[in-house]
Amino acid sequence: MGRGFAPPKSKEHCLLVGQGHATGQLYFLAETLRALGKRVDMVLSGQTHDAIYNPIEGKRVAKSVTLVTSDGTMGTKGEIVDSGHVGLS
C-alpha cells in the first residue's frame, strides 16, 4: 500500500497533482489536509475525460481544481508536465 507520510506541519497550502484513475486516492488526502486546516488545490490530468476519476469529487474537497486532458475533452488541452499547469518553479 505504499509508504505512509505525515502531513506538512508548517505549510498552509497544499497542491495535489494526479494523473488518470490514480487521482481518486488524492481525494482522501485532500479531506485529511482540509480537516487539518490546510488549503488544498488540485491539478488532475488524463488522456481523456474518462481517464480522470470523479472530477466532481475534486471540486468538493479542494479550493480549486485545474483539469488537463491530452485530447482536450475536459479542461485544458495538453500535458500536465509540459505546459506549466503546475505552478512550480
N, CA, C and O atoms as a Tinker XYZ file with bonds, in Angstrom:
   356  protein
     1  N      0.805000   -1.191000    0.000000    73     2
     2  CA     0.000000    0.000000    0.000000    64     1     3
     3  C      0.850000    1.258000    0.000000    63     2     4     5
     4  O      0.315000    2.344000    0.221000    81     3
     5  N      2.099000    1.163000   -0.229000    73     3     6
     6  CA     2.941000    2.343000   -0.277000    64     5     7
     7  C      3.499000    2.693000    1.080000    63     6     8     9
     8  O      3.278000    1.990000    2.066000    81     7
     9  N      4.205000    3.762000    1.113000    73     7    10
    10  CA     4.835000    4.237000    2.338000    64     9    11
    11  C      4.074000    5.453000    2.858000    63    10    12    13
    12  O      3.880000    6.431000    2.134000    81    11
    13  N      3.654000    5.387000    4.086000    73    11    14
    14  CA     2.916000    6.496000    4.675000    64    13    15
    15  C      3.812000    7.694000    4.949000    63    14    16    17
    16  O      5.036000    7.571000    4.998000    81    15
    17  N      3.203000    8.824000    5.121000    73    15    18
    18  CA     3.945000   10.036000    5.440000    64    17    19
    19  C      3.074000   10.941000    6.284000    63    18    20    21
    20  O      1.847000   10.837000    6.270000    81    19
    21  N      3.713000   11.820000    7.013000    73    19    22
    22  CA     2.992000   12.767000    7.865000    64    21    23
    23  C      2.600000   13.992000    7.046000    63    22    24    25
    24  O      3.342000   14.392000    6.149000    81    23
    25  N      1.463000   14.585000    7.333000    73    23    26
    26  CA     1.079000   15.815000    6.648000    64    25    27
    27  C      2.061000   16.927000    6.987000    63    26    28    29
    28  O      2.680000   16.910000    8.051000    81    27
    29  N      2.203000   17.888000    6.090000    73    27    30
    30  CA     3.123000   19.001000    6.364000    64    29    31
    31  C      2.672000   19.797000    7.582000    63    30    32    33
    32  O      1.483000   20.067000    7.754000    81    31
    33  N      3.618000   20.163000    8.411000    73    31    34
    34  CA     3.282000   20.909000    9.619000    64    33    35
    35  C      3.321000   22.413000    9.405000    63    34    36    37
    36  O      2.483000   23.135000    9.946000    81    35
    37  N      4.275000   22.892000    8.627000    73    35    38
    38  CA     4.455000   24.333000    8.516000    64    37    39
    39  C      3.757000   24.943000    7.310000    63    38    40    41
    40  O      3.602000   26.163000    7.250000    81    39
    41  N      3.342000   24.152000    6.375000    73    39    42
    42  CA     2.699000   24.680000    5.163000    64    41    43
    43  C      1.203000   24.854000    5.380000    63    42    44    45
    44  O      0.549000   24.007000    5.988000    81    43
    45  N      0.678000   25.950000    4.879000    73    43    46
    46  CA    -0.753000   26.196000    4.982000    64    45    47
    47  C     -1.487000   25.836000    3.702000    63    46    48    49
    48  O     -2.698000   25.618000    3.715000    81    47
    49  N     -0.752000   25.773000    2.595000    73    47    50
    50  CA    -1.347000   25.486000    1.295000    64    49    51
    51  C     -0.713000   24.228000    0.733000    63    50    52    53
    52  O      0.501000   24.045000    0.818000    81    51
    53  N     -1.537000   23.361000    0.156000    73    51    54
    54  CA    -1.040000   22.113000   -0.424000    64    53    55
    55  C     -1.547000   21.987000   -1.853000    63    54    56    57
    56  O     -2.735000   22.178000   -2.114000    81    55
    57  N     -0.658000   21.669000   -2.769000    73    55    58
    58  CA    -1.007000   21.423000   -4.160000    64    57    59
    59  C     -0.883000   19.936000   -4.417000    63    58    60    61
    60  O      0.203000   19.369000   -4.298000    81    59
    61  N     -1.988000   19.303000   -4.769000    73    59    62
    62  CA    -2.005000   17.875000   -5.066000    64    61    63
    63  C     -2.125000   17.695000   -6.569000    63    62    64    65
    64  O     -3.005000   18.282000   -7.199000    81    63
    65  N     -1.248000   16.889000   -7.145000    73    63    66
    66  CA    -1.204000   16.678000   -8.591000    64    65    67
    67  C     -1.371000   15.194000   -8.857000    63    66    68    69
    68  O     -0.655000   14.375000   -8.281000    81    67
    69  N     -2.317000   14.836000   -9.732000    73    67    70
    70  CA    -2.542000   13.431000  -10.036000    64    69    71
    71  C     -2.913000   13.222000  -11.487000    63    70    72    73
    72  O     -3.399000   14.127000  -12.165000    81    71
    73  N     -2.669000   11.994000  -11.950000    73    71    74
    74  CA    -2.961000   11.664000  -13.339000    64    73    75
    75  C     -3.765000   10.375000  -13.426000    63    74    76    77
    76  O     -3.492000    9.405000  -12.719000    81    75
    77  N     -4.748000   10.382000  -14.293000    73    75    78
    78  CA    -5.539000    9.190000  -14.564000    64    77    79
    79  C     -6.401000    8.763000  -13.391000    63    78    80    81
    80  O     -6.790000    9.577000  -12.553000    81    79
    81  N     -6.692000    7.467000  -13.345000    73    79    82
    82  CA    -7.564000    6.940000  -12.292000    64    81    83
    83  C     -6.921000    7.003000  -10.915000    63    82    84    85
    84  O     -7.618000    6.880000   -9.908000    81    83
    85  N     -5.625000    7.189000  -10.849000    73    83    86
    86  CA    -4.936000    7.316000   -9.557000    64    85    87
    87  C     -5.334000    8.601000   -8.831000    63    86    88    89
    88  O     -5.042000    8.750000   -7.644000    81    87
    89  N     -5.981000    9.510000   -9.510000    73    87    90
    90  CA    -6.405000   10.751000   -8.849000    64    89    91
    91  C     -7.399000   10.479000   -7.730000    63    90    92    93
    92  O     -7.523000   11.283000   -6.807000    81    91
    93  N     -8.100000    9.373000   -7.799000    73    91    94
    94  CA    -9.072000    9.036000   -6.758000    64    93    95
    95  C     -8.454000    8.955000   -5.373000    63    94    96    97
    96  O     -9.106000    9.289000   -4.384000    81    95
    97  N     -7.215000    8.520000   -5.292000    73    95    98
    98  CA    -6.535000    8.423000   -3.997000    64    97    99
    99  C     -6.280000    9.796000   -3.390000    63    98   100   101
   100  O     -6.200000    9.933000   -2.169000    81    99
   101  N     -6.155000   10.800000   -4.229000    73    99   102
   102  CA    -5.861000   12.144000   -3.730000    64   101   103
   103  C     -7.037000   12.753000   -2.974000    63   102   104   105
   104  O     -6.837000   13.626000   -2.129000    81   103
   105  N     -8.248000   12.313000   -3.260000    73   103   106
   106  CA    -9.413000   12.894000   -2.601000    64   105   107
   107  C     -9.400000   12.611000   -1.101000    63   106   108   109
   108  O     -9.784000   13.467000   -0.305000    81   107
   109  N     -8.963000   11.425000   -0.717000    73   107   110
   110  CA    -8.851000   11.102000    0.713000    64   109   111
   111  C     -7.789000   11.970000    1.384000    63   110   112   113
   112  O     -7.985000   12.455000    2.498000    81   111
   113  N     -6.668000   12.158000    0.698000    73   111   114
   114  CA    -5.611000   13.013000    1.231000    64   113   115
   115  C     -6.096000   14.447000    1.354000    63   114   116   117
   116  O     -5.806000   15.115000    2.346000    81   115
   117  N     -6.830000   14.928000    0.361000    73   115   118
   118  CA    -7.356000   16.297000    0.404000    64   117   119
   119  C     -8.286000   16.487000    1.596000    63   118   120   121
   120  O     -8.227000   17.514000    2.273000    81   119
   121  N     -9.137000   15.512000    1.854000    73   119   122
   122  CA   -10.049000   15.611000    3.004000    64   121   123
   123  C     -9.272000   15.678000    4.312000    63   122   124   125
   124  O     -9.611000   16.456000    5.204000    81   123
   125  N     -8.240000   14.870000    4.421000    73   123   126
   126  CA    -7.414000   14.871000    5.631000    64   125   127
   127  C     -6.721000   16.213000    5.814000    63   126   128   129
   128  O     -6.705000   16.766000    6.914000    81   127
   129  N     -6.155000   16.731000    4.746000    73   127   130
   130  CA    -5.461000   18.022000    4.829000    64   129   131
   131  C     -6.426000   19.152000    5.179000    63   130   132   133
   132  O     -6.090000   20.029000    5.976000    81   131
   133  N     -7.611000   19.137000    4.595000    73   131   134
   134  CA    -8.609000   20.166000    4.919000    64   133   135
   135  C     -9.017000   20.096000    6.378000    63   134   136   137
   136  O     -9.208000   21.129000    7.021000    81   135
   137  N     -9.153000   18.886000    6.906000    73   135   138
   138  CA    -9.517000   18.720000    8.320000    64   137   139
   139  C     -8.432000   19.279000    9.236000    63   138   140   141
   140  O     -8.709000   19.649000   10.377000    81   139
   141  N     -7.200000   19.340000    8.738000    73   139   142
   142  CA    -6.089000   19.920000    9.500000    64   141   143
   143  C     -5.956000   21.427000    9.281000    63   142   144   145
   144  O     -5.018000   22.053000    9.773000    81   143
   145  N     -6.901000   22.000000    8.541000    73   143   146
   146  CA    -6.901000   23.441000    8.321000    64   145   147
   147  C     -6.046000   23.905000    7.161000    63   146   148   149
   148  O     -5.741000   25.094000    7.068000    81   147
   149  N     -5.649000   23.006000    6.274000    73   147   150
   150  CA    -4.823000   23.365000    5.123000    64   149   151
   151  C     -5.704000   23.738000    3.947000    63   150   152   153
   152  O     -6.798000   23.199000    3.781000    81   151
   153  N     -5.224000   24.662000    3.134000    73   151   154
   154  CA    -5.884000   24.940000    1.858000    64   153   155
   155  C     -5.370000   23.904000    0.864000    63   154   156   157
   156  O     -4.168000   23.646000    0.799000    81   155
   157  N     -6.267000   23.318000    0.100000    73   155   158
   158  CA    -5.897000   22.298000   -0.878000    64   157   159
   159  C     -6.316000   22.754000   -2.269000    63   158   160   161
   160  O     -7.472000   23.111000   -2.496000    81   159
   161  N     -5.371000   22.737000   -3.189000    73   159   162
   162  CA    -5.630000   22.971000   -4.606000    64   161   163
   163  C     -5.203000   21.709000   -5.344000    63   162   164   165
   164  O     -4.267000   21.026000   -4.928000    81   163
   165  N     -5.892000   21.400000   -6.443000    73   163   166
   166  CA    -5.597000   20.178000   -7.178000    64   165   167
   167  C     -5.427000   20.446000   -8.659000    63   166   168   169
   168  O     -6.086000   21.313000   -9.233000    81   167
   169  N     -4.527000   19.683000   -9.267000    73   167   170
   170  CA    -4.389000   19.624000  -10.721000    64   169   171
   171  C     -4.559000   18.159000  -11.091000    63   170   172   173
   172  O     -3.773000   17.311000  -10.669000    81   171
   173  N     -5.590000   17.860000  -11.882000    73   171   174
   174  CA    -5.915000   16.493000  -12.269000    64   173   175
   175  C     -5.795000   16.364000  -13.782000    63   174   176   177
   176  O     -6.250000   17.235000  -14.523000    81   175
   177  N     -5.182000   15.275000  -14.237000    73   175   178
   178  CA    -4.990000   15.116000  -15.675000    64   177   179
   179  C     -5.261000   13.685000  -16.112000    63   178   180   181
   180  O     -5.317000   12.761000  -15.300000    81   179
   181  N     -5.429000   13.531000  -17.423000    73   179   182
   182  CA    -5.627000   12.217000  -18.008000    64   181   183
   183  C     -5.597000   12.323000  -19.522000    63   182   184   185
   184  O     -5.591000   13.422000  -20.078000    81   183
   185  N     -5.579000   11.176000  -20.184000    73   183   186
   186  CA    -5.575000   11.162000  -21.647000    64   185   187
   187  C     -6.880000   11.752000  -22.196000    63   186   188   189
   188  O     -6.864000   12.537000  -23.143000    81   187
   189  N     -8.015000   11.362000  -21.585000    73   187   190
   190  CA    -9.336000   11.837000  -21.984000    64   189   191
   191  C    -10.130000   12.168000  -20.721000    63   190   192   193
   192  O     -9.652000   11.953000  -19.607000    81   191
   193  N    -11.323000   12.681000  -20.897000    73   191   194
   194  CA   -12.153000   12.991000  -19.722000    64   193   195
   195  C    -12.516000   11.731000  -18.950000    63   194   196   197
   196  O    -12.693000   11.781000  -17.733000    81   195
   197  N    -12.629000   10.615000  -19.636000    73   195   198
   198  CA   -12.948000    9.353000  -18.957000    64   197   199
   199  C    -11.808000    8.864000  -18.067000    63   198   200   201
   200  O    -12.036000    8.064000  -17.160000    81   199
   201  N    -10.602000    9.327000  -18.309000    73   199   202
   202  CA    -9.432000    8.859000  -17.546000    64   201   203
   203  C     -9.265000    9.583000  -16.215000    63   202   204   205
   204  O     -8.467000    9.151000  -15.383000    81   203
   205  N     -9.991000   10.664000  -15.996000    73   203   206
   206  CA    -9.905000   11.379000  -14.724000    64   205   207
   207  C    -11.024000   10.869000  -13.828000    63   206   208   209
   208  O    -12.206000   11.027000  -14.135000    81   207
   209  N    -10.634000   10.258000  -12.720000    73   207   210
   210  CA   -11.611000    9.638000  -11.835000    64   209   211
   211  C    -12.404000   10.689000  -11.058000    63   210   212   213
   212  O    -11.829000   11.442000  -10.272000    81   211
   213  N    -13.697000   10.742000  -11.268000    73   211   214
   214  CA   -14.641000   11.544000  -10.493000    64   213   215
   215  C    -14.169000   12.980000  -10.218000    63   214   216   217
   216  O    -13.964000   13.346000   -9.061000    81   215
   217  N    -13.998000   13.789000  -11.259000    73   215   218
   218  CA   -13.512000   15.154000  -11.049000    64   217   219
   219  C    -14.434000   16.021000  -10.183000    63   218   220   221
   220  O    -13.982000   16.994000   -9.579000    81   219
   221  N    -15.710000   15.677000  -10.122000    73   219   222
   222  CA   -16.641000   16.425000   -9.262000    64   221   223
   223  C    -16.221000   16.313000   -7.800000    63   222   224   225
   224  O    -16.366000   17.265000   -7.034000    81   223
   225  N    -15.702000   15.154000   -7.417000    73   223   226
   226  CA   -15.225000   14.968000   -6.044000    64   225   227
   227  C    -14.066000   15.908000   -5.745000    63   226   228   229
   228  O    -13.947000   16.422000   -4.632000    81   227
   229  N    -13.218000   16.131000   -6.731000    73   227   230
   230  CA   -12.121000   17.084000   -6.560000    64   229   231
   231  C    -12.640000   18.476000   -6.248000    63   230   232   233
   232  O    -12.083000   19.176000   -5.403000    81   231
   233  N    -13.695000   18.876000   -6.922000    73   231   234
   234  CA   -14.273000   20.200000   -6.666000    64   233   235
   235  C    -14.876000   20.283000   -5.271000    63   234   236   237
   236  O    -14.943000   21.363000   -4.684000    81   235
   237  N    -15.310000   19.155000   -4.744000    73   235   238
   238  CA   -15.888000   19.145000   -3.404000    64   237   239
   239  C    -14.817000   19.282000   -2.324000    63   238   240   241
   240  O    -15.050000   19.941000   -1.310000    81   239
   241  N    -13.659000   18.677000   -2.519000    73   239   242
   242  CA   -12.657000   18.627000   -1.460000    64   241   243
   243  C    -11.532000   19.647000   -1.597000    63   242   244   245
   244  O    -10.729000   19.798000   -0.676000    81   243
   245  N    -11.456000   20.352000   -2.725000    73   243   246
   246  CA   -10.356000   21.294000   -2.937000    64   245   247
   247  C    -10.876000   22.710000   -3.147000    63   246   248   249
   248  O    -11.998000   22.913000   -3.610000    81   247
   249  N    -10.051000   23.672000   -2.805000    73   247   250
   250  CA   -10.397000   25.083000   -3.022000    64   249   251
   251  C    -10.492000   25.377000   -4.520000    63   250   252   253
   252  O    -11.398000   26.077000   -4.971000    81   251
   253  N     -9.532000   24.825000   -5.289000    73   251   254
   254  CA    -9.574000   24.977000   -6.744000    64   253   255
   255  C     -9.108000   23.683000   -7.395000    63   254   256   257
   256  O     -8.290000   22.950000   -6.839000    81   255
   257  N     -9.645000   23.412000   -8.587000    73   255   258
   258  CA    -9.274000   22.234000   -9.353000    64   257   259
   259  C     -9.000000   22.671000  -10.785000    63   258   260   261
   260  O     -9.829000   23.332000  -11.412000    81   259
   261  N     -7.838000   22.299000  -11.293000    73   259   262
   262  CA    -7.497000   22.514000  -12.693000    64   261   263
   263  C     -7.491000   21.158000  -13.372000    63   262   264   265
   264  O     -6.834000   20.227000  -12.906000    81   263
   265  N     -8.226000   21.044000  -14.479000    73   263   266
   266  CA    -8.312000   19.791000  -15.224000    64   265   267
   267  C     -7.545000   19.934000  -16.527000    63   266   268   269
   268  O     -7.661000   20.946000  -17.218000    81   267
   269  N     -6.759000   18.912000  -16.860000    73   267   270
   270  CA    -5.958000   18.898000  -18.083000    64   269   271
   271  C     -6.136000   17.536000  -18.738000    63   270   272   273
   272  O     -5.946000   16.505000  -18.094000    81   271
   273  N     -6.504000   17.529000  -20.032000    73   271   274
   274  CA    -6.577000   16.268000  -20.763000    64   273   275
   275  C     -5.733000   16.373000  -22.029000    63   274   276   277
   276  O     -5.620000   17.441000  -22.632000    81   275
   277  N     -5.150000   15.256000  -22.414000    73   275   278
   278  CA    -4.292000   15.228000  -23.605000    64   277   279
   279  C     -5.063000   15.587000  -24.861000    63   278   280   281
   280  O     -4.533000   16.243000  -25.757000    81   279
   281  N     -6.327000   15.153000  -24.924000    73   279   282
   282  CA    -7.116000   15.394000  -26.130000    64   281   283
   283  C     -8.042000   16.607000  -26.037000    63   282   284   285
   284  O     -8.741000   16.926000  -26.999000    81   283
   285  N     -8.052000   17.281000  -24.890000    73   283   286
   286  CA    -8.871000   18.484000  -24.747000    64   285   287
   287  C    -10.337000   18.231000  -24.486000    63   286   288   289
   288  O    -11.137000   19.162000  -24.585000    81   287
   289  N    -10.729000   17.004000  -24.155000    73   287   290
   290  CA   -12.145000   16.713000  -23.930000    64   289   291
   291  C    -12.656000   17.240000  -22.588000    63   290   292   293
   292  O    -13.867000   17.296000  -22.372000    81   291
   293  N    -11.759000   17.624000  -21.692000    73   291   294
   294  CA   -12.156000   18.224000  -20.420000    64   293   295
   295  C    -11.038000   19.168000  -19.982000    63   294   296   297
   296  O     -9.857000   18.826000  -20.038000    81   295
   297  N    -11.429000   20.338000  -19.553000    73   295   298
   298  CA   -10.420000   21.287000  -19.080000    64   297   299
   299  C     -9.531000   21.769000  -20.200000    63   298   300   301
   300  O     -9.977000   21.951000  -21.333000    81   299
   301  N     -8.262000   21.975000  -19.871000    73   299   302
   302  CA    -7.281000   22.485000  -20.820000    64   301   303
   303  C     -6.664000   21.334000  -21.597000    63   302   304   305
   304  O     -6.405000   20.272000  -21.032000    81   303
   305  N     -6.427000   21.535000  -22.881000    73   303   306
   306  CA    -5.771000   20.517000  -23.694000    64   305   307
   307  C     -4.271000   20.606000  -23.484000    63   306   308   309
   308  O     -3.694000   21.692000  -23.529000    81   307
   309  N     -3.641000   19.465000  -23.254000    73   307   310
   310  CA    -2.189000   19.447000  -23.129000    64   309   311
   311  C     -1.724000   18.380000  -22.169000    63   310   312   313
   312  O     -2.493000   17.528000  -21.726000    81   311
   313  N     -0.451000   18.451000  -21.863000    73   311   314
   314  CA     0.170000   17.534000  -20.913000    64   313   315
   315  C      0.520000   18.315000  -19.663000    63   314   316   317
   316  O      1.015000   19.439000  -19.749000    81   315
   317  N      0.276000   17.747000  -18.536000    73   315   318
   318  CA     0.441000   18.443000  -17.271000    64   317   319
   319  C      1.886000   18.880000  -17.019000    63   318   320   321
   320  O      2.118000   19.972000  -16.499000    81   319
   321  N      2.849000   18.047000  -17.380000    73   319   322
   322  CA     4.248000   18.370000  -17.081000    64   321   323
   323  C      4.878000   19.287000  -18.112000    63   322   324   325
   324  O      5.865000   19.962000  -17.815000    81   323
   325  N      4.327000   19.326000  -19.319000    73   323   326
   326  CA     4.922000   20.133000  -20.385000    64   325   327
   327  C      4.386000   21.546000  -20.465000    63   326   328   329
   328  O      5.047000   22.436000  -21.000000    81   327
   329  N      3.200000   21.755000  -19.939000    73   327   330
   330  CA     2.513000   23.008000  -20.243000    64   329   331
   331  C      2.529000   24.047000  -19.135000    63   330   332   333
   332  O      1.971000   25.131000  -19.303000    81   331
   333  N      3.156000   23.742000  -18.010000    73   331   334
   334  CA     3.197000   24.738000  -16.947000    64   333   335
   335  C      1.918000   24.848000  -16.152000    63   334   336   337
   336  O      1.711000   25.852000  -15.472000    81   335
   337  N      1.040000   23.838000  -16.211000    73   335   338
   338  CA    -0.195000   23.881000  -15.443000    64   337   339
   339  C      0.080000   23.798000  -13.947000    63   338   340   341
   340  O     -0.705000   24.282000  -13.131000    81   339
   341  N      1.186000   23.189000  -13.605000    73   339   342
   342  CA     1.570000   23.099000  -12.198000    64   341   343
   343  C      2.503000   24.256000  -11.919000    63   342   344   345
   344  O      3.579000   24.348000  -12.509000    81   343
   345  N      2.095000   25.142000  -11.018000    73   343   346
   346  CA     2.848000   26.361000  -10.760000    64   345   347
   347  C      4.079000   26.145000   -9.901000    63   346   348   349
   348  O      4.189000   26.724000   -8.821000    81   347
   349  N      4.989000   25.334000  -10.356000    73   347   350
   350  CA     6.230000   25.098000   -9.633000    64   349   351
   351  C      7.384000   25.667000  -10.428000    63   350   352   353
   352  O      7.410000   25.583000  -11.656000    81   351
   353  N      8.328000   26.240000   -9.726000    73   351   354
   354  CA     9.492000   26.762000  -10.436000    64   353   355
   355  C     10.768000   26.182000   -9.890000    63   354   356
   356  O     11.852000   26.512000  -10.371000    81   355
